[in-house]
Amino acid sequence: MTSEIGARALHVLETVFGYPAFRGQQADIVEHVASGGDALVLMPTGGGKSLCYQIPALLREGVGVVVSPLIALMQDQVDALEEVGVRAAFLNSTQTFEETLRIERLVRSGEIDLVYVAPERLLTQRCLELFDVSPISLFAIDEAHCVSQWGHDFRPEYIRLSVLHERYPGIPRIALTATADLQTREEIAHRLQLDDARKFVSSFDRPNIRYSIVEKTTGRKQLLDFISSEHPQDSGIVYCLSRKKVEETADFLNEHGIRALPYHAGMEYSQRAANQSRFLREDNITMVATIAFGMGIDKPDVRYVCHLDLPKSLEGYYQETGRAGRDGLPASAWMAYGLQDVVLQRRMIDESEADETFKRVLSMKLDAMLGLCETLSCRRMRLLDYFGERSGPCGNCDTCLIPPIQVDGTVPMQKLLSAIYRVDQRFAAGHVIDVLRGAQTERISQWHHDKLTVYGVGADRSEQEWRAIVRQAIALGFVTVDHDAFSSLKLTDAARPVLKGEQKVQLRQYQKPVKAKRPSSRAAGSYEELELSRSEQAIFERLRTWRMGTAREHGVPAYVVFQDATLREIAKVKPGSLDALRGVSGVGEKKLVSYGDEIVAIINEMM
C-alpha cells in the first residue's frame, strides 16, 4: 500500500483494530473499495472478510450499510465494534419503535460509522427512503452466496438487492462470501449487478484444519470417542440431519460428560437464542445442531466440527467445517459416513418438489460430496479442486497421514453387480449383501435366492466390507438407488464394461474402524508455536480468567474482549508497560485504554 488511502487504511488497522499488517488481499480490497470501486470478495472463514468493508467505511464520509441475514448475531457484531471504538448500530425486528427512531436519526445525521440491516428490512420503503436522505459511504452485502438459487442458503430477498445498484449508482458496493464455486460466483455477480466489479478470490485452503472421514459403525459412540480422545476440553460443533437426532445426540453427549446444547429451527426462538449465547460466551461447550446454526458465528476457538450425517454438497461441507479454527490454530473436521447416508440423501433429492433441472444439480453436488468421501488421494486436494484451485498433497488429512491401500477390486465389484442383476434389480442393499454372504433369511427363502449362482460367493467378506463396496459402487456411478422401488439397487450403463471384464476397478481396501487414541501432542502443531513455558501458561490462564470476568461485566462473548491468540502473545511478550502492550497484535487504542492498566497489573503481579 503506497497511496495516501493505503497509508490511512494501515493507520486505522493498527490504531483501531490493533493489527500490525494486512493479510493476503485485504490491503488491495480495502484500497479499491475506499477509492469508490465495487468488489466481489471470496475469502475463507477466518480470512478477515469483515475488515474489508469495516475499514473502507471508516475511511469514507458517511455511514457504511452492512446487509446481513443474521439478525440473531447483529448485537454481538455491534458489541465487538464498540469494543474497539467504532460507532455501530443495527436495525431489525427485535428493536422497539423508539430505539428504531433513535438509530434512524443517527444514520440520517451521519453520527455512526456502520449500521447492520437484514435484507428484508432494507427492502422496505421506509428503509430505502432513510438511505435516500442519509450520507452513505458504502453498501456491504455479507453472506452473498445467499443469492444463489443453487445454494443451500438461498434467501429470495437477496435477489432483490440489485435495487442498490439501481437506486444508489454512485455508492460503492462490496459483496462477500466464504464459499462459492465458479457457477455460484457468476450468479452472485449477475444477480447483484456486480458484473463489472473487481473480483478478489483468495485461496480456499484452511491449512490448520485436519480433515478426517471415518466409516460409520456406531455413530454417536464414535463421536464420543473422537471428542473424548482429541478435544476433551474444547468447544466444537456437531451437525446432524434431523431435529430428533440433534436432541438425542446432545442428550447422549451430556450423559457421557460432554457439555452439549441442542440447536434447531423447531425449538422456541428464546431457547435457541439462549443456547447460541451460551456457546459464544462460554468455553468447552459442544453445540449439536442442524445446518440452521452456524452462519456468521465468529467464535474463533471452535476446535472441531463434526458431521454425524453426510452434508448435501461440498459447499455446505466446506462452509460448516470452516467454522473450526478461525484463530488459525489447529482444528479438526471429522465425519462419520455410511451407506445409509447415501441412500437417505438420494431419497431426499428424489422426493423433493424441485424440478428435474434442479434435481440434476443437487445430484451432481451430492456426487462431488461422495467423491470426497471415497477418494484414495488427498482430501484437501479434492476439496480445493472443486472450487477450481490446484494444490498438492497437504500432509494434514487422514488420507495423507495414513494413506488408504488401493487394491484391484474388479472381482468383488463384478460379484456385487452380478448379484444386483440376478435379483432383478428389485432389492435394497441389505438383501443383496445377504445373498452375497449366503445368509439364511426368510426373505431369501421366499424368493428362492439361495438357488442363485451368486448366492454365498461373497461369504469371505463381512457385511461392513460389502457395505463399503456398495458405497464405492454408487460413488463410482455403477449403481443407483431407486427410491420409487423401496431403495432397490439398479445398474447403470457404466456397470456393463465392468461386468464384461472390459474395465478394471480400483477400490479402497477395507479397514476395520478402530477406537481413536489420545494423541501425544495437539494435532497439526506445526502451523503455529503452541507451546508455552510453565510460567507463560500460568499467565495465559490468569488472563483467560480475567477475560471471562470482564466479558460477563460487559455482556459480550469472551473473544470480543481479546482472542486466545492475543492473550497467548501477551503471555509470551509479558508487557510491563502500556507502550509494550501497544505492540501486541489485537490490541488497538480503545482496548489499550479500556483494559491496558489491568493487563499490565496482572503481568507485573505474576513476574
C-alpha positions in Angstrom: 0.0 0.0 0.0 1.8 3.1 -1.2 -1.1 5.5 -1.8 -2.5 8.1 0.7 -5.6 6.0 1.1 -3.4 3.0 1.8 -1.5 4.8 4.5 -4.7 5.9 6.2 -6.1 2.3 6.0 -2.9 0.9 7.6 -3.2 3.6 10.4 -6.8 2.5 11.1 -5.8 -1.1 11.1 -3.1 -0.5 13.7 -4.8 2.0 16.0 -8.4 0.8 15.9 -8.1 -2.9 15.4 -4.6 -3.4 16.8 -3.1 -5.4 13.9 0.3 -4.6 12.5 -0.3 -5.5 8.9 -3.0 -6.6 6.4 -3.2 -10.3 5.4 -3.5 -11.7 1.8 -5.6 -9.5 -0.4 -7.1 -7.4 2.4 -5.0 -4.3 1.5 -5.9 -4.3 -2.2 -9.6 -4.8 -1.4 -9.7 -2.0 1.2 -7.9 0.4 -1.1 -10.2 -0.4 -4.0 -13.4 0.0 -2.1 -12.3 3.0 -0.1 -11.5 4.6 -3.5 -15.1 4.1 -4.6 -14.8 0.7 -6.5 -17.2 -2.2 -6.4 -15.9 -5.6 -5.4 -16.8 -9.2 -5.1 -14.8 -10.9 -2.4 -14.4 -14.6 -1.9 -12.3 -15.3 1.2 -12.3 -18.3 3.5 -13.8 -18.1 7.0 -11.2 -16.6 9.4 -9.6 -14.8 6.5 -10.6 -11.3 7.7 -13.6 -10.5 5.5 -15.2 -8.0 7.9 -12.2 -5.7 7.8 -12.6 -5.4 4.0 -15.7 -3.3 4.5 -15.3 -2.0 8.0 -12.1 -0.1 7.3 -13.3 1.5 4.0 -16.5 2.6 5.9 -14.2 4.3 8.4 -12.1 5.9 5.7 -15.1 7.3 3.6 -17.5 10.0 4.6 -20.9 8.8 5.8 -22.4 5.6 7.2 -21.5 2.1 6.0 -24.5 -0.1 5.5 -23.9 -3.8 6.1 -26.6 -6.1 4.7 -26.6 -9.4 6.8 -29.2 -12.2 7.2 -28.0 -12.8 10.7 -30.4 -10.9 13.0 -29.6 -13.1 16.0 -25.9 -12.1 15.7 -26.2 -8.4 15.0 -25.9 -7.4 18.7 -22.6 -9.3 19.1 -21.3 -7.8 15.8 -22.1 -4.3 17.1 -20.7 -5.0 20.6 -17.4 -6.2 19.0 -17.1 -3.0 17.0 -18.0 -0.8 20.0 -15.2 -2.6 22.0 -12.6 -1.2 19.5 -14.2 2.3 19.5 -16.2 2.1 16.2 -19.7 3.7 16.4 -22.0 0.9 15.2 -25.7 0.0 15.4 -28.3 -2.3 13.8 -31.9 -2.0 12.5 -34.0 -5.1 12.9 -37.3 -6.5 14.2 -36.1 -7.1 17.7 -36.0 -3.3 18.5 -38.7 -1.1 20.0 -40.1 1.7 17.8 -38.3 4.3 20.0 -35.0 2.5 19.5 -35.6 2.3 15.8 -36.2 6.1 15.6 -33.0 6.8 17.6 -30.9 4.7 15.2 -32.5 6.2 12.1 -31.7 9.7 13.5 -28.0 8.7 13.9 -27.9 7.3 10.3 -29.6 10.4 8.9 -27.1 12.7 10.6 -24.1 10.5 9.9 -23.3 10.2 13.5 -22.4 6.4 13.3 -19.9 4.6 11.2 -21.7 1.3 10.5 -25.3 0.1 10.5 -26.3 -3.5 10.1 -29.6 -4.3 8.5 -31.3 -7.5 7.4 -32.2 -7.7 3.6 -36.0 -7.8 4.2 -35.7 -4.6 6.3 -33.5 -2.8 3.8 -36.1 -3.6 1.0 -38.9 -1.8 2.9 -39.9 1.7 1.6 -39.2 3.2 4.9 -35.6 2.0 5.0 -34.8 2.9 1.4 -36.2 6.4 1.9 -34.0 6.7 5.0 -30.9 5.9 3.0 -32.1 8.3 0.2 -31.6 11.2 2.7 -28.6 9.8 4.6 -24.8 10.1 3.9 -24.0 6.5 2.9 -20.3 5.6 2.5 -20.8 2.1 1.1 -23.0 -1.0 0.9 -21.6 -4.3 2.1 -23.6 -7.4 1.2 -22.4 -10.1 3.6 -23.0 -13.9 3.0 -23.5 -13.1 -0.7 -23.9 -16.8 -1.6 -27.5 -16.5 -0.2 -28.4 -15.0 -3.6 -27.7 -18.3 -5.4 -30.8 -20.4 -6.1 -28.5 -23.5 -6.5 -27.0 -22.9 -3.0 -28.1 -24.4 0.3 -28.5 -21.0 2.0 -30.7 -19.4 -0.7 -32.7 -16.4 0.5 -35.2 -15.0 -2.1 -34.9 -11.4 -0.7 -31.2 -11.4 -1.7 -32.1 -11.4 -5.4 -33.9 -8.0 -4.9 -30.7 -6.4 -3.6 -29.9 -5.3 -7.2 -32.0 -2.3 -6.2 -28.8 -0.9 -4.5 -27.1 -0.6 -7.9 -30.2 1.0 -9.5 -31.1 3.4 -6.7 -27.6 4.4 -5.5 -25.3 4.0 -8.6 -22.6 6.3 -7.1 -22.1 4.4 -3.9 -19.6 1.5 -3.9 -20.8 -2.0 -3.2 -18.8 -4.9 -1.8 -20.3 -8.4 -1.8 -18.6 -11.0 0.4 -18.8 -14.8 0.9 -16.6 -17.6 2.3 -17.8 -20.2 -0.2 -18.8 -20.2 -3.8 -17.9 -22.4 -6.8 -17.5 -20.8 -10.2 -21.2 -21.2 -11.1 -22.2 -19.5 -7.8 -19.7 -16.7 -8.3 -21.1 -15.9 -11.7 -24.6 -16.0 -10.3 -23.7 -13.6 -7.4 -22.1 -11.1 -9.9 -25.1 -11.3 -12.3 -27.9 -11.1 -9.7 -26.4 -8.3 -7.7 -25.3 -6.4 -10.9 -21.7 -6.7 -10.0 -20.6 -8.0 -13.4 -18.1 -5.1 -13.7 -16.9 -5.3 -10.1 -13.4 -6.2 -9.4 -13.2 -9.9 -8.3 -10.9 -10.9 -5.4 -10.6 -14.6 -4.9 -8.4 -15.8 -2.1 -7.2 -19.3 -1.6 -9.9 -21.6 -0.2 -7.3 -23.6 1.7 -7.6 -23.7 5.5 -4.3 -25.4 6.3 -4.9 -25.5 10.1 -7.9 -27.8 9.7 -7.3 -31.6 9.6 -9.9 -33.4 7.5 -10.9 -36.9 8.6 -13.8 -39.1 7.3 -14.4 -42.5 9.0 -16.6 -45.5 8.3 -19.8 -45.1 10.3 -20.5 -48.0 12.6 -21.8 -46.9 16.0 -22.2 -43.2 15.1 -22.7 -41.5 18.4 -20.2 -43.8 20.2 -17.6 -43.0 17.5 -18.3 -39.3 18.0 -17.9 -39.6 21.8 -14.6 -41.4 21.3 -13.4 -38.7 19.0 -14.3 -35.8 21.2 -13.0 -37.6 24.4 -9.7 -38.5 22.8 -8.9 -35.5 20.7 -10.8 -32.5 22.1 -12.0 -33.2 25.7 -11.8 -29.6 26.9 -12.6 -27.8 23.7 -15.5 -26.0 22.1 -17.0 -27.7 19.0 -20.0 -28.1 16.7 -21.7 -31.4 15.7 -24.0 -31.3 12.7 -27.0 -33.8 12.4 -29.5 -34.0 9.6 -32.7 -34.1 11.7 -34.1 -32.3 14.7 -34.7 -35.5 16.5 -31.1 -36.7 16.0 -29.9 -33.3 17.3 -31.9 -33.7 20.6 -30.8 -37.4 21.0 -27.1 -36.7 20.3 -27.0 -33.7 22.7 -28.6 -35.9 25.4 -26.1 -38.7 24.7 -23.1 -36.4 25.0 -24.4 -34.8 28.2 -24.9 -38.3 29.7 -21.3 -39.1 29.0 -19.7 -36.0 30.4 -19.5 -33.7 27.4 -21.4 -30.4 27.9 -23.7 -30.2 24.9 -26.5 -27.9 23.8 -29.1 -28.5 21.0 -30.0 -26.0 18.3 -32.6 -26.4 15.5 -35.4 -24.5 13.9 -38.1 -26.4 15.7 -37.0 -25.0 19.1 -38.6 -21.9 20.7 -36.7 -18.8 19.5 -35.8 -17.8 23.1 -34.3 -21.2 23.8 -32.3 -21.2 20.5 -31.0 -17.7 21.3 -30.1 -18.7 24.9 -28.1 -21.8 23.7 -26.4 -19.8 21.0 -25.4 -17.1 23.6 -24.0 -19.7 25.9 -22.0 -21.3 23.1 -20.5 -17.9 22.2 -19.8 -16.8 25.8 -18.6 -20.0 27.5 -15.7 -22.3 27.0 -15.8 -26.1 26.5 -19.4 -26.3 25.0 -20.4 -28.5 22.1 -23.3 -27.2 20.0 -25.3 -30.1 18.4 -27.2 -28.6 15.6 -28.9 -28.8 12.2 -27.5 -26.6 9.5 -29.8 -23.9 10.8 -26.9 -23.0 13.1 -23.5 -21.5 12.2 -23.7 -18.9 9.5 -21.9 -15.8 10.9 -20.7 -17.5 14.1 -17.4 -15.6 14.9 -16.3 -17.7 17.8 -12.6 -18.1 16.9 -11.7 -21.0 19.2 -14.0 -23.7 17.8 -11.6 -26.6 17.8 -13.7 -29.2 16.0 -16.6 -29.5 13.6 -18.2 -33.0 13.3 -20.8 -34.4 10.9 -22.8 -37.4 12.0 -24.7 -37.3 8.7 -23.5 -36.6 5.2 -23.8 -33.0 4.0 -25.7 -32.4 0.8 -22.8 -30.7 -1.0 -19.2 -29.8 -0.8 -20.1 -26.1 -0.5 -22.1 -27.0 2.7 -19.3 -29.2 4.0 -16.7 -26.5 3.3 -18.7 -23.8 4.9 -19.6 -25.9 8.0 -16.1 -27.3 8.6 -14.8 -23.7 8.1 -16.3 -22.7 11.4 -13.4 -24.5 13.1 -10.1 -22.9 13.8 -10.9 -19.3 12.8 -8.0 -18.2 15.0 -5.5 -20.1 12.8 -4.7 -22.7 15.4 -5.0 -26.5 14.8 -8.6 -27.7 14.4 -10.4 -30.9 13.3 -13.1 -31.6 10.7 -14.4 -35.1 11.4 -17.2 -37.0 9.7 -18.7 -40.5 10.1 -20.2 -41.6 6.8 -22.0 -44.8 5.8 -24.1 -46.4 3.1 -27.4 -45.3 4.7 -26.3 -41.6 4.3 -26.0 -42.1 0.6 -29.4 -43.8 0.4 -31.1 -41.1 2.5 -29.6 -38.2 0.6 -30.6 -39.7 -2.8 -34.1 -40.3 -1.4 -34.4 -36.6 -0.3 -33.4 -35.5 -3.8 -35.9 -37.8 -5.5 -38.7 -36.9 -3.2 -38.2 -33.2 -3.3 -40.6 -31.0 -5.1 -37.9 -29.3 -7.2 -38.0 -29.5 -11.0 -35.8 -32.0 -12.9 -33.1 -29.5 -13.7 -32.7 -28.5 -10.0 -32.7 -32.2 -9.1 -29.9 -32.9 -11.5 -27.8 -30.1 -10.0 -28.4 -31.5 -6.5 -27.4 -34.9 -7.7 -24.2 -33.6 -9.2 -23.4 -31.8 -5.9 -24.0 -35.0 -3.9 -21.8 -36.9 -6.3 -19.0 -34.5 -5.7 -19.5 -35.0 -1.9 -19.4 -38.8 -2.3 -16.2 -38.3 -4.3 -14.5 -36.6 -1.4 -15.6 -39.4 1.0 -14.4 -42.2 -1.2 -11.2 -40.6 -2.6 -8.0 -42.5 -2.4 -5.9 -39.3 -2.7 -5.5 -36.2 -0.5 -8.9 -34.9 0.7 -7.8 -31.3 0.7 -6.7 -31.5 -2.9 -10.1 -32.9 -3.8 -11.9 -30.2 -1.9 -9.8 -27.3 -3.3 -10.1 -28.8 -6.8 -13.9 -28.5 -6.6 -13.5 -24.7 -6.1 -11.1 -24.5 -9.0 -7.9 -24.3 -7.0 -5.0 -26.6 -7.8 -2.8 -27.9 -4.9 -0.5 -30.8 -3.9 -0.9 -33.3 -1.1 -1.4 -31.5 2.2 0.0 -33.8 4.8 -2.8 -32.8 7.2 -5.7 -35.1 6.3 -6.4 -38.7 7.1 -5.6 -40.0 3.6 -2.2 -38.2 3.7 -1.3 -39.2 7.2 -2.4 -42.9 6.8 -2.7 -43.4 3.1 -5.5 -45.9 2.2 -4.4 -49.1 0.4 -5.6 -49.2 -3.1 -6.5 -52.7 -4.4 -7.8 -54.2 -7.6 -11.5 -54.5 -6.7 -12.7 -55.8 -10.1 -13.7 -59.2 -8.9 -15.7 -58.1 -5.8 -17.3 -55.3 -7.8 -18.3 -57.9 -10.5 -19.8 -60.1 -7.8 -21.8 -57.2 -6.4 -23.1 -56.0 -9.9 -23.9 -59.6 -10.8 -25.9 -60.1 -7.6 -27.9 -56.9 -8.2 -28.6 -58.2 -11.7 -29.6 -61.7 -10.6 -32.1 -60.4 -8.1 -33.7 -58.5 -11.0 -32.6 -55.1 -9.6 -35.6 -55.2 -7.2 -33.9 -55.3 -3.8 -32.1 -52.9 -1.5 -28.5 -53.2 -0.4 -29.2 -55.2 2.8 -30.8 -58.1 0.9 -28.2 -58.0 -1.9 -25.5 -58.3 0.7 -27.3 -61.2 2.4 -27.4 -63.0 -0.9 -23.7 -62.4 -1.5 -22.8 -63.6 2.0 -25.0 -66.7 1.8 -27.3 -65.6 4.7 -30.3 -67.8 5.6 -33.2 -65.4 5.9 -36.9 -65.8 5.4 -36.8 -63.4 2.5 -34.1 -65.3 0.7 -36.1 -68.5 1.0 -39.3 -66.8 -0.1 -37.7 -65.5 -3.3 -35.6 -68.7 -3.8 -32.4 -66.5 -3.9 -30.5 -69.3 -2.3 -30.7 -71.1 -5.6 -28.9 -68.3 -7.5 -25.3 -68.8 -8.7 -24.2 -65.7 -6.8 -25.6 -67.0 -3.5 -22.7 -67.1 -1.0 -20.0 -66.0 -3.5 -19.1 -63.2 -1.1 -19.1 -65.2 2.2 -15.4 -64.3 2.7 -16.2 -60.7 3.4 -18.1 -59.1 6.3 -21.3 -57.2 6.0 -19.5 -53.9 6.7 -17.0 -54.6 4.0 -19.7 -55.3 1.5 -21.5 -52.1 2.5 -18.2 -50.2 1.8 -18.1 -51.8 -1.6 -21.7 -50.9 -2.4 -20.9 -47.3 -1.3 -18.0 -47.1 -3.6 -20.1 -48.6 -6.5 -22.6 -45.8 -6.0 -19.8 -43.2 -5.8 -18.2 -44.6 -9.0 -21.5 -44.4 -10.8 -22.0 -48.1 -11.4 -25.1 -48.3 -9.2 -28.0 -46.0 -8.4 -30.7 -46.2 -5.7 -34.3 -46.3 -6.9 -36.4 -44.7 -4.1 -39.7 -45.3 -6.0 -38.9 -49.0 -5.7 -38.1 -49.3 -2.0 -34.5 -48.2 -2.3 -33.7 -51.0 -4.7 -30.2 -51.0 -6.3 -30.2 -50.6 -10.1 -27.3 -51.0 -12.5 -26.2 -48.1 -14.7 -24.8 -48.3 -18.2 -21.4 -47.7 -16.7 -21.6 -51.1 -15.0 -21.7 -53.0 -18.3 -18.0 -52.9 -19.2 -17.1 -53.9 -15.6 -19.4 -57.0 -15.7 -18.0 -57.9 -19.1 -14.4 -57.8 -17.8 -13.5 -54.8 -20.1 -12.8 -52.4 -17.3 -10.7 -52.8 -14.1 -11.9 -51.2 -10.8 -9.6 -49.8 -8.1 -11.1 -49.8 -4.6 -10.1 -48.6 -1.2 -9.0 -51.7 0.9 -11.5 -52.1 3.8 -10.0 -51.2 7.2 -11.8 -52.1 10.4 -12.7 -49.0 12.3 -10.5 -48.6 15.4 -11.2 -46.5 18.5 -9.4 -43.2 18.5 -6.4 -42.9 20.8 -5.4 -39.7 22.6 -2.5 -38.2 20.6 0.7 -37.4 22.3 0.6 -33.8 21.1 -2.0 -31.5 19.7 -2.8 -32.2 16.1 -1.1 -30.2 13.3 1.1 -28.3 15.9 3.5 -27.3 13.1 1.2 -24.4 12.0 1.8 -22.2 14.9 4.0 -22.3 18.0 1.5 -23.6 20.6 3.9 -24.5 23.4 4.1 -22.0 26.3 6.6 -22.3 29.1 5.2 -23.2 32.5 5.3 -19.5 33.6 3.8 -18.3 30.3 1.0 -20.9 30.6 0.2 -19.6 34.1 0.0 -16.0 32.8 -2.2 -17.2 29.9 -4.6 -19.0 32.3 -4.7 -16.0 34.6 -5.5 -13.7 31.6 -8.3 -16.1 30.5 -9.9 -15.9 33.9 -9.7 -12.1 33.9 -11.2 -12.1 30.4 -14.1 -14.2 31.4 -15.0 -11.9 34.3 -14.6 -8.8 32.1 -16.7 -10.3 29.3 -19.5 -11.0 31.8 -19.4 -7.4 33.1 -19.7 -6.1 29.6 -22.3 -8.7 28.5 -20.2 -9.8 25.5 -18.5 -13.1 24.4 -15.0 -13.5 25.8 -13.4 -13.4 22.3 -14.8 -9.9 21.8 -12.6 -8.7 24.7 -9.5 -10.5 23.4 -9.0 -13.6 21.3 -6.8 -16.5 22.7 -4.1 -15.7 20.1 -3.8 -12.2 21.6 -3.7 -13.5 25.2 -1.1 -16.1 24.2 1.1 -13.4 22.7 0.7 -11.2 25.8 1.8 -14.2 27.9 4.9 -14.6 25.7 5.8 -10.9 25.5 5.0 -10.1 29.2 4.5 -6.4 28.6 5.3 -4.5 31.7 4.0 -1.1 30.4 1.3 0.3 28.2 3.8 1.1 25.5 5.0 -2.6 25.4 1.4 -3.8 25.3 0.6 -1.5 22.4 2.8 -3.6 20.1 0.8 -6.8 20.7 -1.4 -8.0 17.7 -5.0 -7.4 18.5 -4.5 -4.5 21.0 -5.9 -1.3 19.4 -6.0 2.1 21.1 -9.5 1.7 22.5 -8.7 -1.7 24.1 -5.4 -0.3 25.4 -7.4 2.5 27.2 -10.1 0.1 28.3 -8.0 -2.8 29.6 -4.3 -1.9 29.4 -3.8 -1.0 33.1 -5.5 -4.2 34.2 -3.4 -6.4 31.9 -0.1 -4.7 32.8 -1.0 -5.1 36.5 -1.6 -8.8 36.0 1.7 -9.2 34.2 3.7 -7.3 36.9 1.9 -9.2 39.7 3.0 -12.5 38.2 6.6 -11.6 37.3 
